[in-house]
Amino acid sequence: MKKLWPILLLFVVACKQKEYNADLLVKNAVVYTVDSAFTTSNAFVVSGGKILAVGDAAALEDKYHAREVVDAQGKSVYPGFIDAHAHFYEYGMGLQQVDLKGLKTWAQVIDTVKAYADRNPEGWIIGNGWDQNLWAGRKFPDKAKLDSIFPVRPVILNRVDGHAVIANQAALTIAGIKPGQPVVGGEIETINGKLTGILVDNAVGIVTRKIPDPTDTLVRNALLSAQTNCFAVGLTTVDDCGLPYTMVNTIAEMQHKGSLKMRMYVMLADRQENYDYLFKRGVFKTPGLNVRAFKVYADGALGSRGACLLKPYEDQKGWNGFLLSNPSHFEEVAKKIAEKGFQMCTHAIGDSANRVMLKIYAGVLKGKNDRRWRIEHAQVVAPEDVALFGKYNIIPSMQPTHATSDMYWAGQRLGNKRLKSAYALKELLDQNGWLPLGTDFPVENINPIYTFYAAVVRKDLKGFPANGFQMENALSRTEALKGMTIWAAKANFEEKEKGSIEVGKYADFVITDQDLMKVEPNALPKVNVLKTYINGEKVYERK
């Protein structure tokens, strides 16, 4: 019996050594922590959905016995990517509708809509993504062909920027739209006394308000479809810009039940019922959902000439675009948002819209502050107004791929002189020393690696232009990575819980097949996400 004691003792010790004290160990990686010193490591440990330790693999393996070990085999690991400006739910709904993106002619649009209608014979036909700037002549289409094919069934097709649509006569009739009908902050295009079907900005809502509400099943399918695609490109948090308050409980419920794992920062739309809801309830904050901001629209989009400019468009004399509401409305909502302690995030594309909103913000913020009020897009800013971002700590929230999508025709809209002060990532970054980046999907592709590429290389996916577009406003790779991780988190008041791989933060991270920080510039768009993790749980793996 005495001889058995040493054996039993060794057995007990061995059992104790096998007790797990961590959930996950990631090793043999190039870990870009994106901490304050932008350090790299080769391993980290996860426990309870959060980062437990970061450091040398040998030391961590000696100290921690994890239930699961991921050998990254030398691949690069980054904090989970955050899209600081997107339309996640709208994108998901679009996946249930007609995809018109990238089509080169109006005839192709018509054929695609007809094919969809044949497969889906009932209800409104809703499509998304057409862009007349891709077509010969670059002119808005006319509804005549839609009317001939669909004389009774209503059709509404959204332009790629979401600020213009073409609707057939059946849809216009349901909405009660008449030729020459005026609309504040929008346009109902009428030529020779007849409706063309083109509606811009506030005119769009006259029709969309007549579309029946989607079913609960459709809403949930939209969110889950969007999530699947976003995980595949490494997104772990998305800022959904402009939702109704009625979506908050749906999202929270799906997250609670575990079907919706995507973290979301939700901005409520500029509507009285949304203000009433959040002012009464206060900030809605869970590990997966943060609702503390309002999305306001100052103007429309440059592509549909709805952006509000200080001087007329170069390609439409006498036309400056328009604000979507009177300045008094923006002043009123800014004051009440500030009074209640929430964040204001305003869509502003044109230099006039940016000036109006910067001055309104300045009047409310009154100097240096940490309210992190944002201008979404900040696409065209007059040179004399740039300093207002830094003076009042106003955050430009920008989307690098807008520059590489618009560069073919933006000069025609703005003129070359005014174009030089547009899409100015670097200049605006310098105002506050940080800059959140996003895509504005579904206007642009959902892939944040394209965001990184456009910010750093300033080319399209075909490598045009050879020397990059206005390279004085390119970002460094370090700045671009921060823009889609820690700076995006900071724009959401979440930098203490995500955006870097540091002890105590959520274990949201991404593994890629090539190193974003080192790969040859023109190869950046070919970098693929291999795995995506949220809370240390693998939510995507490339097959």
C-alpha positions as CSV (number, residue, x, y, z in Angstrom):
1,M,0.0,0.0,0.0
2,K,2.9,2.4,0.8
3,K,4.1,1.9,-2.8
4,L,0.8,3.1,-4.1
5,W,0.9,6.5,-2.4
6,P,3.5,8.1,-4.8
7,I,1.4,6.9,-7.7
8,L,-1.8,8.3,-6.2
9,L,-0.1,11.6,-5.4
10,L,1.1,11.9,-9.0
11,F,-2.4,11.1,-10.2
12,V,-3.9,13.8,-8.0
13,V,-1.3,16.4,-9.2
14,A,-1.9,15.5,-12.8
15,C,-5.6,15.9,-12.4
16,K,-5.1,19.3,-10.8
17,Q,-2.8,20.3,-13.7
18,K,-5.5,19.5,-16.1
19,E,-8.1,21.7,-14.5
20,Y,-9.1,24.5,-16.9
21,N,-8.5,28.1,-15.9
22,A,-9.2,29.7,-19.3
23,D,-11.6,29.1,-22.2
24,L,-9.4,29.9,-25.1
25,L,-5.7,30.3,-25.9
26,V,-4.7,31.8,-29.3
27,K,-1.0,31.3,-30.0
28,N,1.6,31.5,-32.8
29,A,-0.1,34.6,-34.1
30,V,1.0,38.1,-35.1
31,V,-1.4,39.9,-32.7
32,Y,-2.0,43.6,-33.5
33,T,-3.4,44.6,-30.1
34,V,-4.1,48.3,-31.2
35,D,-3.4,49.3,-27.6
36,S,-2.1,52.9,-26.9
37,A,1.4,51.9,-27.9
38,F,0.2,49.8,-30.9
39,T,2.2,46.8,-29.6
40,T,2.2,43.4,-31.2
41,S,2.2,40.0,-29.4
42,N,2.1,36.4,-30.3
43,A,-0.6,35.0,-28.0
44,F,-3.5,35.9,-25.7
45,V,-6.0,34.1,-23.4
46,V,-9.7,34.4,-23.2
47,S,-12.0,33.6,-20.2
48,G,-15.7,34.4,-19.8
49,G,-15.8,36.1,-23.2
50,K,-13.1,38.7,-22.3
51,I,-9.4,39.0,-22.8
52,L,-7.7,37.5,-19.7
53,A,-4.0,37.9,-20.7
54,V,-1.9,39.1,-23.6
55,G,1.8,38.2,-24.0
56,D,4.3,35.5,-24.9
57,A,2.9,32.1,-25.9
58,A,5.3,30.1,-23.8
59,A,4.5,32.1,-20.6
60,L,0.8,32.0,-21.2
61,E,0.8,28.2,-21.9
62,D,2.7,27.7,-18.7
63,K,0.2,29.7,-16.6
64,Y,-3.1,28.9,-18.3
65,H,-4.8,25.6,-19.3
66,A,-7.4,26.5,-21.8
67,R,-10.3,24.4,-23.0
68,E,-9.5,25.3,-26.6
69,V,-6.3,26.2,-28.2
70,V,-6.1,28.0,-31.6
71,D,-2.8,27.7,-33.4
72,A,-2.8,30.7,-35.7
73,Q,0.2,29.3,-37.6
74,G,1.7,32.7,-38.0
75,K,-1.4,34.5,-39.3
76,S,-2.3,38.0,-38.3
77,V,-4.9,38.7,-35.6
78,Y,-6.7,42.1,-35.1
79,P,-9.4,43.4,-32.9
80,G,-12.9,42.8,-34.3
81,F,-13.6,45.3,-37.1
82,I,-16.2,48.0,-36.3
83,D,-18.2,49.7,-39.0
84,A,-18.8,53.2,-37.7
85,H,-21.5,54.1,-40.2
86,A,-23.7,51.5,-41.9
87,H,-27.3,50.5,-42.5
88,F,-27.3,47.0,-41.2
89,Y,-31.0,46.4,-41.1
90,E,-31.6,48.1,-44.4
91,Y,-28.8,46.0,-45.9
92,G,-30.5,42.8,-44.6
93,M,-33.8,43.9,-46.0
94,G,-32.1,44.5,-49.3
95,L,-31.0,40.9,-49.4
96,Q,-34.7,40.0,-49.5
97,Q,-35.3,42.3,-52.4
98,V,-34.1,43.0,-55.9
99,D,-30.3,43.6,-56.1
100,L,-29.6,46.3,-58.8
101,K,-26.1,47.2,-57.8
102,G,-23.4,47.5,-60.5
103,L,-25.8,47.1,-63.4
104,K,-24.4,49.0,-66.4
105,T,-27.7,50.0,-68.2
106,W,-31.3,50.8,-67.5
107,A,-32.3,47.9,-69.7
108,Q,-30.3,45.6,-67.3
109,V,-32.2,47.0,-64.4
110,I,-35.5,46.4,-66.1
111,D,-34.6,42.8,-67.0
112,T,-33.5,42.1,-63.4
113,V,-36.7,43.5,-61.9
114,K,-38.8,41.5,-64.3
115,A,-36.9,38.3,-63.4
116,Y,-37.5,39.0,-59.7
117,A,-41.2,39.7,-60.3
118,D,-41.6,36.3,-62.1
119,R,-40.1,34.5,-59.1
120,N,-42.1,36.7,-56.6
121,P,-45.5,37.3,-58.1
122,E,-47.2,39.1,-55.2
123,G,-46.8,42.4,-53.4
124,W,-44.7,45.5,-53.9
125,I,-41.5,45.2,-55.9
126,I,-38.7,46.9,-54.1
127,G,-35.2,47.1,-55.5
128,N,-31.9,48.7,-54.4
129,G,-28.7,49.9,-55.9
130,W,-29.1,51.4,-59.4
131,D,-26.7,54.1,-60.2
132,Q,-27.1,56.2,-63.4
133,N,-23.5,57.3,-63.1
134,L,-22.5,53.8,-64.4
135,W,-24.6,54.3,-67.5
136,A,-23.9,56.0,-70.8
137,G,-25.1,59.5,-70.6
138,R,-25.4,59.4,-66.8
139,K,-29.0,60.5,-66.8
140,F,-31.8,59.6,-64.5
141,P,-34.1,57.0,-66.0
142,D,-37.8,57.4,-66.9
143,K,-40.7,55.2,-65.5
144,A,-42.3,54.5,-69.0
145,K,-40.8,51.0,-69.3
146,L,-41.8,50.1,-65.7
147,D,-45.3,51.3,-66.4
148,S,-45.7,49.1,-69.5
149,I,-44.5,46.0,-67.7
150,F,-46.2,46.6,-64.4
151,P,-49.3,48.6,-65.0
152,V,-51.0,47.6,-61.8
153,R,-48.3,46.2,-59.4
154,P,-46.4,49.0,-57.5
155,V,-42.6,49.2,-58.1
156,I,-40.1,51.4,-56.3
157,L,-36.3,51.1,-57.0
158,N,-33.9,52.9,-54.7
159,R,-30.8,54.6,-56.1
160,V,-27.5,53.3,-54.6
161,D,-27.2,56.2,-52.2
162,G,-30.7,55.8,-50.8
163,H,-31.5,59.4,-51.5
164,A,-33.4,59.0,-54.8
165,V,-35.8,56.4,-56.2
166,I,-37.7,55.7,-59.4
167,A,-41.3,54.6,-58.9
168,N,-43.8,53.4,-61.5
169,Q,-47.2,55.0,-61.9
170,A,-49.0,52.4,-59.8
171,A,-46.8,53.3,-56.8
172,L,-47.2,57.0,-57.5
173,T,-51.0,56.7,-57.7
174,I,-51.2,54.8,-54.4
175,A,-49.2,57.7,-52.8
176,G,-51.3,60.3,-54.5
177,I,-48.4,62.1,-56.1
178,K,-49.3,64.7,-58.8
179,P,-47.1,66.4,-61.4
180,G,-45.6,69.6,-60.1
181,Q,-46.4,68.8,-56.5
182,P,-44.0,70.7,-54.2
183,V,-42.1,69.1,-51.4
184,V,-39.8,70.7,-48.8
185,G,-36.3,69.2,-48.8
186,G,-36.9,67.0,-51.9
187,E,-38.0,66.9,-55.5
188,I,-40.7,65.3,-57.5
189,E,-39.3,65.3,-61.0
190,T,-41.7,66.6,-63.6
191,I,-40.8,67.1,-67.2
192,N,-43.2,68.7,-69.7
193,G,-46.0,68.4,-67.2
194,K,-45.5,64.6,-66.6
195,L,-44.0,62.6,-63.8
196,T,-40.8,60.8,-64.7
197,G,-41.0,58.6,-61.6
198,I,-37.9,60.1,-60.0
199,L,-38.2,61.2,-56.4
200,V,-35.4,62.8,-54.5
201,D,-34.9,62.9,-50.7
202,N,-38.0,63.9,-48.8
203,A,-40.2,63.1,-51.7
204,V,-39.2,59.4,-51.4
205,G,-41.1,59.1,-48.1
206,I,-44.4,60.0,-49.7
207,V,-44.3,56.6,-51.4
208,T,-42.4,54.5,-48.9
209,R,-44.9,55.3,-46.2
210,K,-47.5,53.5,-48.3
211,I,-45.5,50.2,-48.4
212,P,-47.0,47.6,-46.0
213,D,-44.9,47.0,-42.9
214,P,-42.7,43.9,-43.1
215,T,-43.7,40.8,-41.1
216,D,-41.8,39.9,-37.9
217,T,-40.3,36.9,-39.8
218,L,-39.0,39.1,-42.6
219,V,-37.4,41.5,-40.1
220,R,-35.6,38.7,-38.3
221,N,-34.5,37.1,-41.5
222,A,-33.1,40.4,-42.6
223,L,-31.1,40.9,-39.5
224,L,-29.7,37.3,-39.5
225,S,-28.9,37.5,-43.3
226,A,-27.0,40.7,-42.7
227,Q,-25.2,39.2,-39.7
228,T,-24.0,36.2,-41.7
229,N,-22.4,38.3,-44.4
230,C,-20.9,40.7,-42.0
231,F,-19.2,38.0,-39.9
232,A,-17.6,36.7,-43.1
233,V,-15.8,40.0,-43.6
234,G,-14.7,40.3,-39.9
235,L,-17.3,42.8,-38.6
236,T,-18.1,42.3,-34.9
237,T,-19.8,45.7,-34.3
238,V,-21.9,47.8,-36.7
239,D,-23.3,51.3,-36.2
240,D,-26.8,51.2,-37.6
241,C,-27.7,54.7,-38.5
242,G,-31.3,55.9,-38.4
243,L,-33.6,53.1,-37.0
244,P,-37.0,53.6,-35.4
245,Y,-37.3,52.9,-31.7
246,T,-39.5,49.9,-32.5
247,M,-36.5,48.0,-33.7
248,V,-34.7,48.3,-30.3
249,N,-36.7,45.6,-28.5
250,T,-36.5,43.3,-31.5
251,I,-32.7,43.5,-31.6
252,A,-32.4,43.2,-27.9
253,E,-34.7,40.1,-27.8
254,M,-32.8,38.4,-30.6
255,Q,-29.5,39.1,-28.9
256,H,-30.8,37.8,-25.6
257,K,-32.0,34.6,-27.2
258,G,-28.6,34.2,-28.9
259,S,-29.6,34.2,-32.5
260,L,-28.3,37.7,-33.2
261,K,-24.7,37.9,-32.0
262,M,-23.6,41.0,-33.8
263,R,-22.9,43.9,-31.5
264,M,-24.9,47.0,-32.5
265,Y,-24.6,50.7,-31.9
266,V,-28.0,52.1,-32.9
267,M,-28.7,55.7,-33.8
268,L,-32.4,56.5,-33.7
269,A,-33.9,58.5,-36.6
270,D,-34.8,62.1,-36.3
271,R,-38.5,61.6,-35.4
272,Q,-40.5,62.9,-32.5
273,E,-41.5,59.4,-31.3
274,N,-37.9,58.3,-31.2
275,Y,-36.9,61.4,-29.0
276,D,-39.9,60.7,-26.8
277,Y,-38.8,57.0,-26.4
278,L,-35.1,57.6,-25.5
279,F,-35.6,60.8,-23.5
280,K,-38.0,58.9,-21.3
281,R,-36.1,55.6,-21.1
282,G,-32.5,56.9,-21.0
283,V,-29.5,55.2,-22.6
284,F,-30.2,51.6,-23.5
285,K,-27.0,49.6,-22.9
286,T,-26.3,45.9,-22.9
287,P,-23.1,44.0,-23.9
288,G,-24.5,43.7,-27.4
289,L,-26.6,46.8,-27.9
290,N,-25.9,50.5,-27.3
291,V,-28.7,53.1,-28.0
292,R,-27.6,56.6,-27.0
293,A,-27.5,58.6,-30.3
294,F,-29.8,60.3,-32.9
295,K,-29.2,60.4,-36.6
296,V,-30.2,63.6,-38.3
297,Y,-30.1,64.3,-42.1
298,A,-28.9,67.8,-43.1
299,D,-28.9,67.2,-46.9
300,G,-29.0,64.5,-49.6
301,A,-26.3,62.9,-51.7
302,L,-23.8,64.2,-54.2
303,G,-24.7,61.5,-56.8
304,S,-28.4,62.6,-57.0
305,R,-27.5,66.3,-56.7
306,G,-29.2,66.5,-53.3
307,A,-26.1,67.6,-51.4
308,C,-26.4,71.2,-50.3
309,L,-23.5,73.3,-51.8
310,L,-22.4,76.8,-51.1
311,K,-22.1,77.5,-54.9
312,P,-24.0,75.8,-57.7
313,Y,-23.2,72.4,-59.1
314,E,-20.8,72.6,-62.0
315,D,-23.0,70.3,-64.1
316,Q,-26.3,71.9,-63.2
317,K,-26.1,75.7,-63.4
318,G,-28.1,77.6,-60.8
319,W,-28.7,74.4,-58.7
320,N,-27.2,74.3,-55.2
321,G,-29.1,71.2,-53.8
322,F,-31.0,71.7,-50.6
323,L,-31.2,71.2,-46.9
324,L,-33.8,68.5,-45.9
325,S,-35.2,70.7,-43.0
326,N,-35.0,74.3,-42.1
327,P,-32.0,75.3,-40.0
328,S,-34.4,76.1,-37.1
329,H,-35.3,72.4,-36.9
330,F,-31.6,71.4,-36.6
331,E,-31.1,74.0,-33.9
332,E,-34.1,72.8,-32.0
333,V,-33.0,69.1,-32.0
334,A,-29.4,70.0,-31.2
335,K,-30.5,71.9,-28.1
336,K,-32.8,69.1,-26.8
337,I,-30.3,66.3,-27.6
338,A,-27.6,68.3,-25.7
339,E,-29.9,69.0,-22.8
340,K,-30.7,65.3,-22.4
341,G,-27.1,64.3,-22.7
342,F,-27.3,62.2,-25.9
343,Q,-25.1,62.1,-29.0
344,M,-26.0,63.9,-32.2
345,C,-24.8,62.4,-35.5
346,T,-25.7,64.4,-38.6
347,H,-25.5,63.3,-42.2
348,A,-23.8,66.2,-44.1
349,I,-22.4,65.8,-47.6
350,G,-22.2,69.3,-49.2
351,D,-20.1,72.2,-48.0
352,S,-23.1,74.3,-47.2
353,A,-24.8,71.5,-45.2
354,N,-21.5,71.0,-43.3
355,R,-21.2,74.7,-42.5
356,V,-24.8,74.9,-41.3
357,M,-24.3,71.9,-39.0
358,L,-20.8,72.9,-37.8
359,K,-22.1,76.3,-36.7
360,I,-25.2,74.8,-35.0
361,Y,-23.0,72.3,-33.2
362,A,-20.6,75.1,-32.2
363,G,-23.4,77.1,-30.7
364,V,-24.5,74.2,-28.5
365,L,-21.1,72.7,-27.6
366,K,-19.5,76.1,-26.9
367,G,-15.9,75.0,-27.0
368,K,-13.8,71.9,-26.0
369,N,-15.9,69.0,-24.9
370,D,-16.2,65.2,-24.8
371,R,-19.7,64.9,-26.2
372,R,-18.4,63.2,-29.4
373,W,-21.0,64.7,-31.6
374,R,-20.4,63.5,-35.1
375,I,-20.7,64.7,-38.7
376,E,-21.5,61.6,-40.7
377,H,-19.6,61.7,-44.1
378,A,-18.2,65.2,-43.9
379,Q,-17.7,64.7,-47.6
380,V,-17.2,68.3,-48.9
381,V,-16.0,70.8,-46.4
382,A,-15.0,74.4,-47.2
383,P,-11.4,74.9,-46.3
384,E,-12.3,77.8,-43.9
385,D,-14.6,75.5,-42.0
386,V,-12.2,72.6,-41.3
387,A,-10.9,74.1,-38.1
388,L,-14.3,74.0,-36.5
389,F,-14.0,70.2,-36.1
390,G,-11.0,70.6,-33.9
391,K,-12.2,73.8,-32.1
392,Y,-15.4,72.1,-30.9
393,N,-14.2,68.5,-30.8
394,I,-16.7,67.6,-33.5
395,I,-15.9,64.1,-34.9
396,P,-15.9,63.5,-38.7
397,S,-17.2,60.0,-39.2
398,M,-16.0,59.1,-42.7
399,Q,-16.2,56.3,-45.3
400,P,-13.1,56.0,-47.4
401,T,-14.7,54.0,-50.2
402,H,-17.0,56.9,-51.0
403,A,-13.9,58.7,-52.4
404,T,-12.9,55.8,-54.7
405,S,-16.5,55.3,-55.9
406,D,-17.3,59.0,-56.5
407,M,-13.9,60.0,-58.0
408,Y,-15.0,59.3,-61.6
409,W,-17.8,61.9,-61.6
410,A,-17.4,64.0,-58.4
411,G,-15.2,66.5,-60.3
412,Q,-18.0,67.1,-62.7
413,R,-20.4,67.9,-59.9
414,L,-18.0,70.0,-57.8
415,G,-15.3,71.4,-60.2
416,N,-11.7,70.6,-59.7
417,K,-11.0,73.3,-57.2
418,R,-13.8,72.3,-54.9
419,L,-13.0,68.6,-55.3
420,K,-9.6,69.2,-53.7
421,S,-11.3,69.9,-50.4
422,A,-13.5,66.8,-50.6
423,Y,-13.0,63.3,-49.1
424,A,-10.2,64.8,-47.0
425,L,-9.6,62.0,-44.5
426,K,-6.1,63.0,-43.4
427,E,-6.9,66.7,-43.1
428,L,-9.9,66.0,-40.9
429,L,-8.1,63.3,-38.9
430,D,-5.6,66.0,-37.9
431,Q,-8.3,68.1,-36.3
432,N,-8.9,65.8,-33.3
433,G,-6.2,63.2,-33.7
434,W,-8.6,60.4,-34.3
435,L,-11.2,59.4,-36.9
436,P,-13.8,56.7,-37.0
437,L,-14.2,54.8,-40.3
438,G,-17.1,53.0,-41.9
439,T,-18.6,51.9,-45.2
440,D,-22.1,53.3,-45.4
441,F,-23.2,49.9,-46.6
442,P,-25.3,49.0,-48.6
443,V,-24.3,52.2,-50.4
444,E,-20.8,50.7,-50.5
445,N,-19.5,47.1,-50.1
446,I,-19.7,45.7,-46.6
447,N,-16.1,44.6,-46.5
448,P,-14.0,46.7,-44.0
449,I,-10.8,45.5,-45.8
450,Y,-11.9,47.6,-48.8
451,T,-12.3,50.5,-46.3
452,F,-8.7,49.9,-45.2
453,Y,-7.5,49.7,-48.9
454,A,-9.4,52.8,-49.9
455,A,-8.1,54.8,-47.0
456,V,-4.4,53.8,-47.5
457,V,-4.1,53.3,-51.2
458,R,-7.0,55.6,-52.5
459,K,-7.6,53.4,-55.5
460,D,-10.6,51.4,-56.8
461,L,-10.5,47.6,-56.9
462,K,-9.1,47.7,-60.4
463,G,-6.1,49.7,-59.2
464,F,-7.3,53.0,-60.7
465,P,-5.9,55.7,-60.6
466,A,-2.3,54.4,-60.9
467,N,-1.0,57.0,-58.4
468,G,-4.0,57.0,-56.1
469,F,-6.8,59.7,-55.7
470,Q,-5.7,62.9,-53.9
471,M,-3.0,61.0,-52.0
472,E,-2.4,63.9,-49.7
473,N,-5.4,62.7,-47.8
474,A,-4.4,59.1,-47.6
475,L,-4.1,57.5,-44.1
476,S,-1.2,55.4,-42.9
477,R,-2.0,51.7,-42.3
478,T,-1.8,52.2,-38.5
479,E,-4.4,55.1,-38.8
480,A,-6.6,53.1,-41.0
481,L,-6.6,50.1,-38.6
482,K,-7.3,52.3,-35.7
483,G,-10.1,54.0,-37.6
484,M,-12.0,50.6,-37.9
485,T,-11.2,49.4,-34.4
486,I,-10.3,51.6,-31.4
487,W,-11.3,54.9,-32.9
488,A,-14.6,53.5,-34.1
489,A,-15.2,52.2,-30.6
490,K,-14.4,55.6,-29.2
491,A,-16.9,57.3,-31.5
492,N,-19.5,55.0,-29.7
493,F,-18.2,55.7,-26.2
494,E,-17.1,52.0,-26.1
495,E,-13.3,52.3,-26.2
496,K,-13.0,50.8,-22.7
497,E,-14.8,47.6,-23.7
498,K,-13.8,46.9,-27.3
499,G,-11.6,48.1,-30.2
500,S,-8.3,46.6,-29.0
501,I,-7.0,43.3,-27.7
502,E,-6.4,44.2,-24.1
503,V,-7.0,42.7,-20.7
504,G,-10.7,43.1,-19.6
505,K,-12.1,43.9,-23.1
506,Y,-14.5,41.7,-25.0
507,A,-12.7,38.9,-26.9
508,D,-13.8,40.1,-30.3
509,F,-11.1,39.4,-32.9
510,V,-10.4,38.5,-36.5
511,I,-7.8,36.3,-38.1
512,T,-6.8,37.0,-41.7
513,D,-4.8,35.0,-44.3
514,Q,-2.4,37.9,-45.0
515,D,-1.0,40.7,-42.9
516,L,-2.9,44.0,-43.6
517,M,0.1,45.9,-42.2
518,K,2.7,44.3,-44.5
519,V,1.1,43.0,-47.7
520,E,1.9,44.8,-50.9
521,P,-0.6,47.7,-51.3
522,N,-2.4,46.5,-54.4
523,A,-2.9,43.1,-52.9
524,L,-4.9,44.5,-49.9
525,P,-8.3,43.8,-51.5
526,K,-7.4,40.1,-51.8
527,V,-6.9,39.7,-48.1
528,N,-9.5,37.3,-46.6
529,V,-10.9,36.8,-43.2
530,L,-10.2,33.3,-42.0
531,K,-12.1,33.4,-38.7
532,T,-14.2,35.8,-36.8
533,Y,-14.8,35.6,-33.0
534,I,-17.2,37.4,-30.7
535,N,-16.8,36.9,-26.9
536,G,-14.2,34.3,-27.7
537,E,-16.8,32.3,-29.7
538,K,-16.1,31.5,-33.3
539,V,-18.9,32.9,-35.4
540,Y,-17.3,32.5,-38.8
541,E,-14.7,30.3,-40.4
542,R,-13.7,30.4,-44.1
543,K,-14.3,27.2,-45.9
